[in-house]
């Protein structure tokens, strides 16, 4: 599988480290049900079939976090973007 890095261009997936689902958000630790929500956050994840958004780290390249839209059935990359905007970009 080749992942198109926004800085480096298309690179082999072995240059990247996979973090996981880019659609989940960390629960609020001050919430009254924090223990239950953190259990769900850490241990209960969906296993989608089809388009999915994921975090990948370009460890052997530019060392940037990349959000990758990938079809989990075919591994086709649907798009990529940097996890954060470079300095100087308009908000």
N, C-alpha and C positions, 0 to 999 in steps of 0.2 A: 504494500500500500504506500502511495506517495502522498504526502501532505504539502499543500502549497503554503509555505510560510510567507506572510506579507513582506518580510524583509529579505529573506534568502531565496525565495522561489521554491519550486517543487523539490522536496527532499524525501528520502526514505523514512518510513515510520520509525526505524530503529534509532534515528537521531533524536526522537522525541520521548518524553516520559508522559504516560497517561495519568491524569488525576481523577477524572470521573465526570459525572453529570454536572452540566453547567446550568441546569434549571432549578436546582434546589438552593435554598438560602438557609443560612445558619439561624437557628431559633434564638429567641431572646432569653438569656440565662436568668433574667429577673422575672420572667413570667411565672405565674402560680403553678402552671403545669409543665415547668421546664424539664423535669426529669423524664416525663413521658415523651415530650416532643423531641428531646435529645436522643432518646432511645430510637424513636422512629427515624430521625435524621441520620443516625450512624448505622443502624442495622437493617432498616426496611427501605429498600430501594426498588423502583420499578425496573423491569428488564424489557424495554420497548423494542418492538420490531418495526423498523421503518426509520424515518428521519428523526435525528436526535442531536442535541447540542451538547458538546463535551469540552472539557479543558485539557489541553496538551501543552507541555513545556518543552521548548526547543533546547534541550540540554547540550547537544553537540553542535549547536549553531549560534544563533544570536542571543540565546538565553532569555527569550521573551515568552510570556504566556500567550497562547493562541486559543481562541474559541473556534472550534471546528464543528460545522454542521455535517453530519455523516449519516448515511443510510446504514443501519446496523444489519440489514439483510444482505446487502451487496458490498459493503464497505466503500461505496462510492462517496467521494467528498463533494458536498453540495455547496460549500463555501467556507471561507475562513476570515477571521478578523482578529486584530490585536485585542488583548484583554483590556488594555487601557490605551488612551490616546497619547501619542507622543507629545512631548513638551512643545508648546507653540501652536498646537492645533486649536482652532476655535471650539468652544464648548457647545 
